[in-house]
Amino acid sequence: PAPTASSPPAATEPAPAGAAASATPTQIAQIVDKEFPTYDADANGDLNNAEFATWMKKLRAATEPGVDPESADVKTWIGQAFAAADGDKSGAVNKTELTGFLTRGA
């Protein structure tokens, strides 16, 4: 059976449900390239945990309109997503890492 909206996300697949389902890897890369500067508040080329969380909350709210982006479940999910997206474990997520993370959900 498919998980319900109230089910916690799987630890191995923290990408937003459906966020990349209708987008190709090329489209995802274009979106990341276009939107990244919007969320990179300090303009250093990487998203820190807070910047990443802002973007993921927006994605989650867009894919699950009834979700509370400030809920403990969403905050846990964001932490898992950040850990999964930070491929080099530098404590920040760059465009390449974010594109790869979102593409894996496609």
C-alpha positions in Angstrom: 0.0 0.0 0.0 1.1 3.5 -0.7 2.2 5.6 2.3 -0.3 8.2 3.5 0.5 11.9 3.9 0.8 11.3 7.6 3.4 8.6 7.2 7.0 9.6 8.0 9.2 9.8 5.0 11.5 6.9 4.4 15.0 7.6 5.6 16.5 6.5 2.3 14.2 8.7 0.1 13.9 12.1 1.8 13.2 13.9 -1.5 9.9 15.7 -1.6 7.1 13.4 -2.8 6.3 14.2 -6.4 8.7 17.2 -6.4 10.6 15.8 -9.3 8.1 13.2 -10.5 7.1 15.2 -13.6 10.4 16.9 -14.3 13.3 15.5 -16.2 16.9 15.7 -14.8 17.5 18.6 -17.3 14.5 20.5 -16.1 15.5 19.9 -12.4 19.0 21.3 -13.2 17.5 24.3 -14.9 15.2 25.0 -11.9 18.1 24.6 -9.4 20.3 26.9 -11.5 17.5 29.6 -11.7 16.3 29.3 -8.1 19.5 28.7 -6.2 20.5 32.3 -5.8 17.0 33.0 -4.3 17.8 30.7 -1.4 21.5 31.3 -1.1 21.0 34.3 1.2 24.7 34.9 1.9 25.6 34.4 -1.8 28.5 32.1 -1.0 27.5 29.4 -3.6 26.3 26.9 -1.0 23.2 26.4 1.0 23.7 26.1 4.7 21.2 24.1 6.8 18.8 27.1 7.3 18.9 28.1 3.6 18.3 24.5 2.5 15.4 24.2 5.0 13.7 27.3 3.6 13.8 25.8 0.1 12.7 22.4 1.3 9.7 23.8 3.2 8.6 25.6 0.1 8.9 22.4 -1.9 7.1 20.3 0.7 4.2 22.8 0.9 3.9 22.9 -2.9 3.8 19.1 -3.1 1.7 18.5 0.0 -0.6 21.6 0.4 -2.0 20.5 3.7 1.4 19.9 5.4 2.5 22.2 8.2 6.1 23.2 7.2 6.9 24.0 10.8 5.8 20.6 12.2 8.3 18.3 13.9 7.8 15.7 11.1 8.8 18.2 8.4 11.8 19.4 10.4 13.0 15.8 10.8 12.4 15.2 7.1 14.4 18.3 6.3 17.3 17.1 8.5 17.3 13.8 6.7 17.1 15.5 3.3 20.0 17.8 4.2 22.2 14.9 5.3 21.3 13.0 2.1 21.9 16.1 -0.2 25.3 17.0 1.4 27.2 14.4 -0.6 30.6 15.6 0.5 29.6 16.1 4.1 30.9 19.6 4.1 27.9 21.0 6.1 26.6 22.8 3.0 24.8 21.9 -0.2 26.0 23.2 -3.5 24.1 23.3 -6.8 25.6 20.0 -8.0 24.6 18.2 -4.8 21.1 19.7 -4.8 20.6 18.8 -8.4 21.7 15.2 -7.8 19.6 15.0 -4.7 16.4 16.2 -6.4 17.1 14.1 -9.5 17.3 10.9 -7.4 13.7 11.5 -6.5 12.7 11.6 -10.2 
